[in-house]
């Protein structure tokens, strides 16, 4: 009977890992943060533009702008999620929830949407450092109440 011969498999990744050099995890994190910081200004300008478009939709007062408002608010949400934007993410999320709830019910409430759009502008102007402001926290709680009232009517 013959004996089995074992051949070790050489993986390219294992070979690379054995070679000296490369970056530490801390260096990689620092480079990633630098890249995010570089992209932040452009993202904030895009958010500013999106909020302006939301305000333009609000000025038009069309009968049912829910699809357009949801799309714009969701775009704000997408961008705000990558950066420390304070409560901007929370307001955009609340506006998405509100719009979706109204859309499901087949109705539209301009006052509820307007207060969210105005809050986006306010938070955008206040910056991320305003997250601890008690007045801002109270405003966010109020927006949550408006959105939950719509969700309750949905259920």
C-alpha positions as CSV (number, residue, x, y, z in Angstrom):
1,X,0.0,0.0,0.0
2,X,1.3,3.5,-0.8
3,X,1.4,6.3,1.7
4,X,-0.4,9.6,1.2
5,X,1.7,12.6,0.4
6,X,0.6,15.9,1.8
7,X,1.3,19.1,-0.3
8,X,1.0,22.3,1.6
9,X,-1.1,24.9,-0.2
10,X,0.4,28.3,-0.6
11,X,-2.1,31.1,-0.5
12,X,-1.2,34.5,-2.0
13,X,-2.8,36.4,0.9
14,X,-0.8,34.4,3.5
15,X,2.4,35.2,1.6
16,X,1.6,38.9,1.6
17,X,0.8,38.8,5.3
18,X,4.2,37.4,6.0
19,X,6.1,40.1,4.1
20,X,7.2,43.1,6.2
21,X,5.6,46.5,5.6
22,X,2.0,47.7,5.1
23,X,-0.1,49.8,7.4
24,X,-1.3,49.4,10.9
25,X,-5.1,49.4,11.6
26,X,-4.7,52.8,13.2
27,X,-3.0,54.2,10.1
28,X,-5.8,52.8,7.9
29,X,-8.5,54.4,10.1
30,X,-6.7,57.7,10.0
31,X,-6.5,57.6,6.2
32,X,-10.2,56.7,6.0
33,X,-11.1,59.5,8.3
34,X,-9.1,61.9,6.2
35,X,-10.9,60.8,3.1
36,X,-14.3,61.3,4.8
37,X,-13.2,64.7,6.0
38,X,-12.3,65.6,2.4
39,X,-15.7,64.5,1.2
40,X,-17.6,66.2,4.0
41,X,-17.7,69.7,2.5
42,X,-19.0,68.4,-0.8
43,X,-21.6,66.3,1.0
44,X,-22.8,69.2,3.1
45,X,-23.1,71.4,-0.1
46,X,-25.2,68.6,-1.6
47,X,-27.4,68.5,1.5
48,X,-27.8,72.3,1.4
49,X,-28.9,72.0,-2.2
50,X,-31.4,69.2,-1.4
51,X,-32.9,71.2,1.5
52,X,-33.3,74.1,-1.0
53,X,-35.2,71.8,-3.3
54,X,-37.4,70.7,-0.4
55,X,-38.1,74.3,0.3
56,X,-39.0,74.9,-3.3
57,X,-41.4,72.0,-3.3
58,X,-42.9,73.4,-0.1
59,X,-43.4,76.8,-1.8
60,X,-45.2,75.2,-4.8
61,X,-47.8,73.6,-2.4
62,X,-48.8,71.0,-5.0
63,X,-51.6,68.7,-4.1
64,X,-49.6,65.5,-3.4
65,X,-45.8,66.0,-3.4
66,X,-45.1,62.9,-1.3
67,X,-43.0,61.1,-3.8
68,X,-40.8,64.1,-4.5
69,X,-40.4,65.0,-0.9
70,X,-39.7,61.4,0.1
71,X,-37.0,61.1,-2.6
72,X,-35.3,64.4,-1.6
73,X,-35.5,63.7,2.2
74,X,-34.1,60.2,1.6
75,X,-31.2,61.7,-0.3
76,X,-30.5,64.0,2.7
77,X,-30.7,60.9,4.9
78,X,-28.2,59.0,2.7
79,X,-25.6,61.8,2.8
80,X,-26.1,62.7,6.5
81,X,-25.6,59.1,7.5
82,X,-21.9,59.1,6.4
83,X,-20.9,62.1,8.6
84,X,-21.4,63.5,12.1
85,X,-24.2,65.8,11.1
86,X,-25.8,66.2,14.5
87,X,-29.6,65.9,14.5
88,X,-29.8,66.5,10.7
89,X,-30.1,62.7,10.2
90,X,-32.9,62.4,12.8
91,X,-34.9,65.2,11.1
92,X,-34.5,63.7,7.6
93,X,-35.4,60.3,8.9
94,X,-38.5,61.7,10.6
95,X,-39.5,63.5,7.4
96,X,-39.1,60.2,5.4
97,X,-41.3,58.4,8.0
98,X,-43.9,61.1,7.9
99,X,-44.0,61.2,4.1
100,X,-44.2,57.4,3.8
101,X,-47.0,57.3,6.4
102,X,-49.0,59.9,4.6
103,X,-48.4,58.3,1.3
104,X,-49.7,54.9,2.6
105,X,-52.8,56.6,3.9
106,X,-53.4,58.3,0.6
107,X,-53.4,61.8,2.1
108,X,-51.1,64.8,2.5
109,X,-50.6,67.3,5.4
110,X,-48.6,70.3,4.5
111,X,-48.2,71.7,8.0
112,X,-46.6,68.5,9.2
113,X,-44.2,68.4,6.2
114,X,-43.4,72.1,6.5
115,X,-42.4,71.9,10.1
116,X,-39.9,69.1,9.2
117,X,-38.5,71.1,6.2
118,X,-38.1,74.2,8.4
119,X,-36.4,72.0,11.0
120,X,-33.9,70.7,8.4
121,X,-33.0,74.3,7.5
122,X,-32.7,75.2,11.2
123,X,-30.5,72.2,12.0
124,X,-28.4,72.7,8.9
125,X,-27.7,76.2,10.1
126,X,-26.9,75.2,13.6
127,X,-24.3,72.6,12.7
128,X,-23.4,69.3,14.3
129,X,-22.3,70.9,17.6
130,X,-25.9,71.9,18.4
131,X,-26.9,68.3,19.1
132,X,-26.8,68.9,22.9
133,X,-29.0,72.1,22.7
134,X,-32.1,71.5,24.9
135,X,-34.3,73.6,22.6
136,X,-33.2,71.5,19.6
137,X,-33.9,68.3,21.5
138,X,-37.4,69.6,22.3
139,X,-37.9,70.3,18.6
140,X,-36.8,66.8,17.7
141,X,-39.3,65.4,20.3
142,X,-42.0,67.5,18.7
143,X,-41.2,66.2,15.2
144,X,-41.3,62.7,16.6
145,X,-44.8,63.4,18.0
146,X,-46.0,64.6,14.6
147,X,-44.6,61.6,12.9
148,X,-46.0,59.1,15.4
149,X,-49.4,60.7,15.2
150,X,-49.4,59.9,11.5
151,X,-48.1,56.4,12.1
152,X,-50.9,55.9,14.7
153,X,-53.5,57.0,12.2
154,X,-52.0,54.5,9.7
155,X,-52.3,51.5,12.1
